[in-house]
């Protein structure tokens, strides 16, 4: 098993990419801490892992709130004694919206989760990783952080920030044997994907138009991203830090 006896925190693991990753990581031997604001979804992820003989717990967490993030780290340490891998998957999407119509509170929420959430989880996790002599941090950014779509000002810029935060942390923490990498997905087939479609636009037509921009001719699955995360979490990627892997079907070319 590639993650035998490793302790992993996965944020946003109540559905989509986070759930697929939690299930895969557990199959590879990890003890998984499922973090999400969705209690029902998080509990379901844990139940799925346990039904296959894996080990997991759920901790309700809004990663944009310092006290909840600090509690997540404490609960993980209390239960498992360490943190080997932190997978920052939680994120907020954005419907295409002209900048003049964009709501300020939504802008703040997107940045609070997509950027501040990475800062907070790292802030409280890194000291434990330093004490342990190393660790792995993986951040979900987006291919939109490199190639933004029209009307995605908040989302695309927040993901660009996540990419550069990944690189800054990688440089800062390399001497502590803490590797920090990112994944840049293209649109992923999850319930959240519908939130990327403009109001009043036919979903089928929007998806068709989106797929036409992806050279491989399809959107990503949650498992596509989960397997990339598994590679970054494992010792197979021991020489990678500050790297952003584009799991995008070629859209970033």
C-alpha positions in Angstrom: 0.0 0.0 0.0 1.3 3.4 -1.0 0.1 5.3 2.1 0.3 2.6 4.8 0.0 4.0 8.3 -0.1 7.6 7.0 -2.5 10.1 8.6 -4.2 12.3 6.0 -6.5 15.3 6.3 -8.7 16.0 3.3 -10.8 19.1 3.3 -14.0 19.3 1.3 -14.2 15.5 1.5 -18.0 15.3 1.8 -18.4 15.0 -2.0 -16.7 15.1 -5.4 -12.9 15.2 -5.5 -12.5 15.1 -1.8 -14.7 12.0 -1.3 -13.0 10.2 -4.2 -9.6 11.0 -2.8 -10.6 10.0 0.8 -11.8 6.6 -0.4 -8.7 6.0 -2.6 -6.3 7.1 0.1 -8.0 4.8 2.6 -7.7 1.9 0.2 -4.0 2.7 0.0 -3.7 2.3 3.8 -4.1 5.8 5.1 -6.0 6.9 8.1 -8.3 9.6 6.8 -9.7 12.7 8.5 -12.7 13.9 6.5 -13.2 17.6 6.9 -16.2 19.5 5.4 -19.0 21.9 6.3 -21.5 19.3 4.9 -22.1 17.0 7.9 -24.2 14.6 6.0 -21.8 14.3 3.1 -18.8 14.0 5.4 -20.4 11.3 7.5 -21.3 9.4 4.4 -17.7 9.5 3.2 -16.6 8.1 6.5 -19.2 5.3 6.4 -18.1 4.3 2.9 -14.5 4.0 4.0 -15.4 2.0 7.1 -17.6 -0.3 5.1 -14.5 -1.4 3.1 -12.4 -1.9 6.3 -10.7 1.5 6.2 -10.2 3.9 9.1 -11.7 7.4 9.1 -13.2 10.1 11.2 -15.3 13.2 10.3 -14.6 16.7 11.7 -17.0 19.5 10.8 -14.7 22.3 9.5 -15.1 25.6 7.7 -11.5 26.2 6.6 -12.1 29.9 6.4 -12.5 30.1 10.2 -9.3 29.9 12.3 -10.9 28.3 15.3 -12.5 25.5 13.3 -9.3 24.9 11.4 -7.3 24.8 14.6 -9.9 22.3 16.0 -9.5 20.1 13.0 -5.7 19.9 13.5 -6.2 19.2 17.2 -8.8 16.6 16.7 -6.5 14.8 14.2 -3.6 14.9 16.5 -5.7 13.7 19.5 -7.1 10.8 17.4 -4.0 9.7 15.4 -1.1 11.4 17.0 0.3 13.0 13.8 -0.4 14.5 10.4 1.6 13.2 7.4 -0.4 14.6 4.6 -2.7 17.7 4.3 -4.9 17.8 1.2 -6.5 21.2 0.7 -9.3 20.4 -1.6 -12.1 22.6 -0.2 -13.1 25.4 -2.7 -15.8 27.8 -3.8 -16.7 28.0 -7.5 -18.1 31.0 -9.4 -20.7 31.4 -12.2 -19.5 33.6 -15.1 -20.3 37.1 -13.9 -19.3 40.5 -15.2 -17.1 42.3 -12.7 -19.6 45.2 -12.3 -22.3 42.8 -11.2 -20.2 40.8 -8.8 -21.3 40.7 -5.2 -18.6 41.8 -2.7 -19.6 39.2 -0.1 -19.2 36.4 -2.6 -15.8 37.7 -3.7 -14.8 37.6 0.0 -16.2 34.1 0.5 -14.3 32.7 -2.5 -11.0 34.2 -1.3 -11.7 33.1 2.3 -12.0 29.5 1.3 -9.8 29.2 -1.8 -6.8 31.1 -0.4 -7.2 31.8 3.3 -8.3 28.2 3.9 -4.9 27.0 2.6 -3.1 29.6 4.8 -5.0 28.5 7.9 -4.6 24.8 7.5 -0.9 25.2 6.8 -0.5 27.5 9.8 -1.8 24.9 12.2 -0.4 21.8 10.5 3.2 22.9 9.7 4.4 22.9 13.3 3.4 19.3 13.7 5.0 18.3 10.4 8.2 20.1 11.5 8.2 18.2 14.8 7.8 14.9 12.8 10.6 15.7 10.5 8.5 16.3 7.3 5.2 15.9 5.5 3.3 16.6 2.4 0.8 19.4 1.5 -1.3 19.2 -1.6 -3.5 22.2 -2.8 -6.2 22.0 -5.3 -5.9 25.1 -7.6 -7.3 25.1 -11.1 -6.3 25.4 -14.7 -8.3 28.6 -14.5 -5.5 30.0 -12.4 -3.3 29.8 -15.5 -5.9 30.2 -18.2 -9.0 32.1 -16.9 -12.4 31.8 -18.5 -14.4 34.9 -19.3 -16.3 36.2 -16.3 -14.3 34.2 -13.7 -12.5 37.1 -12.1 -12.8 36.0 -8.5 -12.4 32.3 -9.0 -9.5 32.4 -11.5 -7.6 35.0 -9.5 -8.1 33.1 -6.2 -6.7 29.9 -7.9 -3.8 31.9 -9.3 -3.1 32.9 -5.7 -3.3 29.3 -4.6 -0.7 28.4 -7.2 1.7 31.0 -6.0 1.0 30.3 -2.3 1.9 26.7 -3.1 5.3 27.8 -4.6 6.0 30.2 -1.7 5.3 27.5 0.9 7.3 24.9 -1.0 10.3 27.3 -0.9 9.8 28.1 2.7 9.4 24.6 3.9 11.8 22.6 1.8 14.5 22.7 4.4 12.0 21.1 6.8 11.4 18.2 4.4 7.8 19.3 3.9 6.8 19.1 0.2 4.1 21.4 -1.1 2.5 20.8 -4.6 -0.7 21.7 -6.4 -3.1 20.2 -8.8 -4.7 22.2 -11.5 -7.9 20.4 -12.6 -10.0 21.3 -15.6 -13.8 21.2 -15.0 -14.7 18.1 -13.0 -17.9 16.1 -13.2 -19.2 16.9 -9.7 -22.4 18.5 -8.4 -20.3 21.7 -8.0 -19.8 21.8 -11.8 -23.3 23.1 -12.4 -22.3 26.3 -10.5 -19.9 27.2 -13.2 -22.7 27.6 -15.8 -24.2 31.0 -16.4 -27.8 31.6 -15.2 -30.3 30.7 -17.9 -27.9 28.8 -20.1 -28.9 25.2 -21.1 -26.7 22.8 -19.1 -26.2 20.4 -22.1 -25.1 23.2 -24.4 -22.8 24.7 -21.8 -21.1 21.3 -21.2 -20.8 20.7 -25.0 -19.1 24.1 -25.4 -16.8 23.4 -22.5 -15.7 20.0 -23.8 -14.8 21.6 -27.1 -12.1 23.6 -25.3 -10.5 20.4 -23.8 -8.2 18.5 -26.3 -8.9 15.1 -24.8 -12.6 15.7 -25.4 -14.1 15.2 -21.9 -14.3 16.8 -18.5 -12.3 15.3 -15.6 -13.7 12.7 -13.1 -13.1 13.0 -9.4 -11.0 9.9 -9.7 -8.7 11.6 -12.2 -7.8 14.2 -9.6 -7.7 11.7 -6.8 -5.0 9.6 -8.5 -2.9 12.7 -9.2 -3.2 13.5 -5.5 -2.2 10.0 -4.5 0.9 10.3 -6.6 1.8 13.6 -4.9 1.0 12.2 -1.5 3.2 9.1 -2.0 7.0 8.7 -1.8 6.9 8.2 -5.6 6.9 12.0 -5.9 9.7 12.5 -3.3 11.6 14.9 -5.6 8.6 17.1 -6.4 7.9 20.3 -4.5 6.6 23.6 -5.8 5.1 21.8 -8.7 1.6 22.3 -10.2 0.3 19.3 -12.1 -2.3 20.1 -14.8 -5.0 17.4 -14.8 -6.8 19.2 -17.6 -7.0 17.1 -20.7 -4.7 19.5 -22.4 -6.6 22.7 -21.9 -3.6 24.5 -20.5 -1.5 23.9 -23.7 
